[in-house]
Amino acid sequence: MTIERKHTGARMSQIAIHGDTVYLAGQVAESAPAASAGEQAAAILKRIDGLLAEAGSDKSKLLSATIWLADMRDYDAVNEVWDAWVPDGAAPARACVEAKLAFAKYTVEIGVIAAR
């Protein structure tokens, strides 16, 4: 089986597709410096929508999600955005953990795996 990669750089691909499984790199909000955790989450989920569409999938086909928070105090704010975004009955397996992210301006990072 072949592997298709999109938006590939020296370090990573934003999308990797193997068979009917779509893997997205962890996504962060480009507007991070001025955004709250909830606003960052909303921007990330919009970006995920676009990447999934490009891969021939959508959020109703999510299999797994990992959310990294720089501060667990943002859990409720991020969940409010997440809960409004995930379609009823289509919630993926999910983990949400506190972690030191690559850059201090990012307070949220989200990675997903979806079926096509």
Backbone bond lengths (Angstrom), bond angles and torsions (degrees), N, CA, C in turn:
res aa  C-N    CA-C-N  psi(-1)  N-CA   C-N-CA  omega(-1)  CA-C   N-CA-C  phi
1 M - - - 1.446 - - 1.531 109.00 -
2 T 1.303 116.21 141.29 1.453 119.81 -179.16 1.526 110.82 -88.45
3 I 1.305 114.73 160.29 1.456 122.43 175.52 1.522 107.24 -115.59
4 E 1.317 116.18 127.12 1.463 122.14 177.72 1.521 107.88 -104.37
5 R 1.327 116.41 131.62 1.466 121.17 178.85 1.519 109.28 -122.24
6 K 1.340 115.72 140.61 1.467 120.77 178.83 1.519 109.39 -129.11
7 H 1.320 114.86 148.37 1.467 122.01 -178.93 1.531 108.96 54.38
8 T 1.320 114.03 56.63 1.457 121.66 -174.68 1.518 110.58 -96.13
9 G 1.315 115.02 133.45 1.453 122.37 174.34 1.516 109.10 -121.99
10 A 1.305 116.44 -169.96 1.459 120.87 -179.63 1.522 111.87 -66.37
11 R 1.321 117.27 -29.75 1.463 121.55 -174.59 1.519 113.82 -97.09
12 M 1.327 117.25 -37.04 1.464 118.94 -175.22 1.514 111.00 -163.13
13 S 1.338 113.52 167.38 1.463 122.22 171.90 1.518 107.10 -109.05
14 Q 1.317 117.14 143.44 1.458 120.31 176.08 1.526 110.91 -73.57
15 I 1.344 116.24 -30.22 1.456 122.10 179.75 1.522 108.04 -133.66
16 A 1.334 116.45 133.86 1.464 122.21 170.26 1.527 106.38 -130.32
17 I 1.328 115.80 129.78 1.461 120.99 -178.37 1.517 108.66 -121.19
18 H 1.313 115.74 126.23 1.459 121.79 176.33 1.519 107.49 -128.70
19 G 1.311 116.45 114.05 1.462 119.77 -175.02 1.513 109.32 62.24
20 D 1.312 115.98 -124.48 1.464 120.75 179.44 1.528 111.90 -106.46
21 T 1.336 116.77 25.17 1.464 121.17 178.40 1.520 109.44 -115.21
22 V 1.329 115.64 130.96 1.463 123.30 -178.40 1.533 108.61 -111.04
23 Y 1.307 116.57 124.09 1.456 122.89 177.79 1.525 108.35 -111.65
24 L 1.317 117.32 126.96 1.463 120.53 175.17 1.519 109.10 -106.86
25 A 1.316 115.66 143.61 1.462 120.87 171.79 1.529 108.27 -65.04
26 G 1.300 117.36 158.83 1.459 120.28 173.61 1.519 109.20 -58.04
27 Q 1.325 115.90 132.93 1.466 121.42 -176.48 1.523 110.34 -108.65
28 V 1.314 115.27 141.00 1.468 122.25 175.57 1.519 108.31 -124.36
29 A 1.320 116.48 163.87 1.464 121.65 -178.67 1.525 110.09 -84.36
30 E 1.309 116.00 126.54 1.464 120.06 178.43 1.514 111.80 -66.32
31 S 1.336 117.40 -25.26 1.465 121.88 -178.68 1.527 111.33 -93.29
32 A 1.307 117.77 22.11 1.466 123.13 -170.33 1.527 116.88 -51.14
33 P 1.328 121.48 -44.12 1.470 118.74 -171.04 1.519 115.42 -56.21
34 A 1.326 117.98 -32.22 1.461 119.57 -176.38 1.520 112.59 -105.80
35 A 1.328 117.94 8.25 1.451 120.19 -171.14 1.523 112.78 -109.90
36 S 1.335 115.28 143.76 1.461 120.67 173.14 1.529 108.55 -73.55
37 A 1.321 117.34 170.90 1.469 120.94 178.43 1.522 110.73 -60.23
38 G 1.316 117.92 -40.84 1.458 120.72 177.65 1.518 112.03 -63.61
39 E 1.325 116.58 -41.62 1.469 120.67 178.16 1.526 110.71 -67.04
40 Q 1.332 116.35 -39.25 1.467 119.02 176.40 1.519 110.25 -62.76
41 A 1.328 117.44 -44.22 1.461 120.81 179.47 1.525 110.70 -59.58
42 A 1.325 117.63 -43.89 1.464 121.15 179.73 1.525 110.92 -61.62
43 A 1.321 117.29 -42.79 1.466 121.15 178.76 1.524 110.90 -65.06
44 I 1.314 116.65 -40.43 1.465 121.06 179.14 1.529 110.41 -64.15
45 L 1.311 117.07 -45.43 1.460 120.23 -178.52 1.532 111.41 -64.69
46 K 1.308 117.29 -34.62 1.464 120.64 175.00 1.533 109.79 -64.36
47 R 1.309 116.25 -41.61 1.470 121.30 177.79 1.534 110.36 -64.33
48 I 1.332 116.17 -42.32 1.467 120.61 177.82 1.526 110.42 -61.15
49 D 1.336 117.20 -41.82 1.470 120.39 176.42 1.531 110.43 -54.51
50 G 1.316 116.53 -46.34 1.466 120.88 -178.64 1.519 112.72 -65.68
51 L 1.322 117.30 -42.97 1.461 120.92 -179.84 1.527 110.92 -67.07
52 L 1.328 116.97 -41.84 1.466 119.73 177.71 1.526 110.64 -62.38
53 A 1.328 117.31 -42.58 1.463 120.74 178.40 1.526 110.50 -60.51
54 E 1.311 116.09 -42.54 1.462 120.52 178.91 1.530 111.21 -61.32
55 A 1.324 116.67 -31.34 1.462 121.80 -179.41 1.529 112.66 -88.67
56 G 1.337 117.36 -0.11 1.452 120.83 179.63 1.516 113.54 83.58
57 S 1.322 116.38 29.02 1.459 121.54 -179.41 1.522 109.21 -134.54
58 D 1.332 115.91 -173.84 1.457 120.98 174.51 1.529 108.97 -161.05
59 K 1.314 116.21 174.23 1.464 121.40 -174.17 1.522 113.97 -64.46
60 S 1.321 118.93 -17.50 1.466 120.82 177.13 1.528 111.22 -73.38
61 K 1.322 116.93 -10.95 1.469 122.14 -177.96 1.524 112.39 -109.26
62 L 1.336 117.30 15.70 1.466 120.21 179.10 1.518 110.49 -62.61
63 L 1.319 115.45 137.15 1.455 122.15 175.42 1.524 111.24 -104.36
64 S 1.334 115.16 -40.56 1.456 120.86 -174.29 1.524 109.87 -150.20
65 A 1.313 115.62 147.78 1.470 121.04 175.98 1.519 108.94 -142.26
66 T 1.315 115.14 143.16 1.463 121.60 172.86 1.514 107.39 -126.00
67 I 1.327 115.29 128.04 1.461 121.76 178.03 1.517 107.63 -115.49
68 W 1.324 115.55 125.39 1.455 121.43 175.90 1.520 107.90 -108.05
69 L 1.307 116.97 127.64 1.464 123.16 178.08 1.520 109.49 -115.07
70 A 1.322 116.40 134.42 1.467 119.64 175.79 1.521 110.53 -68.42
71 D 1.323 116.63 -26.51 1.467 121.78 -179.60 1.525 108.56 -144.08
72 M 1.320 116.94 119.20 1.470 121.26 -176.95 1.530 111.89 -62.61
73 R 1.324 118.25 -13.54 1.467 119.76 175.66 1.527 111.60 -65.61
74 D 1.328 117.75 -15.39 1.462 122.15 177.59 1.528 112.70 -87.29
75 Y 1.321 117.53 1.23 1.464 123.34 -175.89 1.533 112.27 -53.15
76 D 1.323 117.28 -51.22 1.468 120.33 -177.46 1.526 112.39 -64.76
77 A 1.329 117.12 -41.31 1.472 120.61 -179.65 1.526 110.93 -64.34
78 V 1.315 116.84 -41.42 1.460 120.66 179.50 1.529 109.95 -70.22
79 N 1.328 117.35 -41.43 1.464 119.98 178.98 1.524 112.10 -62.80
80 E 1.300 118.27 -33.73 1.464 120.98 177.76 1.526 110.40 -60.02
81 V 1.333 115.74 -44.16 1.466 120.73 178.94 1.530 109.90 -70.60
82 W 1.315 116.69 -44.70 1.460 121.89 -179.86 1.530 111.21 -58.47
83 D 1.337 116.14 -49.41 1.461 120.95 -176.96 1.530 112.47 -61.16
84 A 1.324 116.70 -34.37 1.467 120.81 177.92 1.533 111.43 -73.70
85 W 1.321 117.02 -24.76 1.468 122.34 -176.00 1.523 112.96 -86.31
86 V 1.318 117.93 -39.74 1.465 121.53 -175.78 1.535 109.72 -72.60
87 P 1.338 117.24 128.35 1.466 119.77 178.96 1.536 111.52 -64.02
88 D 1.317 116.41 145.15 1.463 120.89 177.14 1.525 109.74 -54.93
89 G 1.317 115.41 132.84 1.457 121.05 177.99 1.509 115.06 78.22
90 A 1.325 118.66 3.02 1.465 121.55 -176.79 1.526 112.41 -121.22
91 A 1.327 117.48 22.07 1.466 119.86 -179.81 1.531 110.00 -65.73
92 P 1.330 117.47 130.63 1.466 120.68 179.88 1.524 111.29 -81.94
93 A 1.318 116.51 169.08 1.463 120.08 165.28 1.529 105.08 -61.13
94 R 1.337 118.07 139.44 1.461 118.94 -171.58 1.519 111.46 -146.89
95 A 1.310 114.74 145.13 1.460 121.99 170.73 1.512 107.31 -125.81
96 C 1.326 116.16 144.86 1.467 121.64 175.91 1.517 106.88 -136.36
97 V 1.327 115.43 118.23 1.457 120.05 -175.01 1.522 111.23 -132.47
98 E 1.310 115.56 157.44 1.457 120.82 172.86 1.522 107.87 -89.42
99 A 1.325 115.58 133.25 1.461 120.75 -178.74 1.516 110.03 -152.23
100 K 1.305 115.81 152.12 1.460 120.28 172.81 1.526 106.69 -77.96
101 L 1.324 117.03 117.13 1.458 121.34 -177.75 1.524 110.29 -84.40
102 A 1.321 116.39 166.52 1.463 122.09 -172.99 1.532 113.53 -58.63
103 F 1.334 117.17 -35.79 1.457 121.48 -179.26 1.521 108.95 -133.46
104 A 1.315 117.16 140.15 1.464 122.57 -175.42 1.532 112.81 -61.47
105 K 1.334 118.07 -25.56 1.464 119.90 -179.25 1.525 112.48 -69.26
106 Y 1.327 117.68 -19.40 1.460 121.29 178.41 1.514 109.99 -92.57
107 T 1.318 116.57 129.11 1.462 120.57 177.26 1.525 111.78 -111.24
108 V 1.334 116.34 -10.63 1.466 121.88 -179.30 1.520 108.87 -141.00
109 E 1.337 115.71 140.18 1.458 122.29 169.80 1.526 106.40 -138.59
110 I 1.328 116.07 138.93 1.468 120.56 -178.64 1.517 109.38 -132.68
111 G 1.322 115.83 132.19 1.458 122.48 174.61 1.511 109.21 -123.14
112 V 1.338 117.35 142.46 1.460 120.54 -179.51 1.523 111.46 -135.51
113 I 1.314 113.81 158.31 1.464 123.58 170.96 1.528 105.03 -127.07
114 A 1.341 115.48 136.24 1.470 119.90 -177.69 1.523 110.63 -139.46
115 A 1.315 115.70 157.71 1.458 121.98 170.01 1.516 107.78 -82.85
116 R 1.318 115.58 160.03 1.452 119.53 177.56 1.504 110.54 -100.25
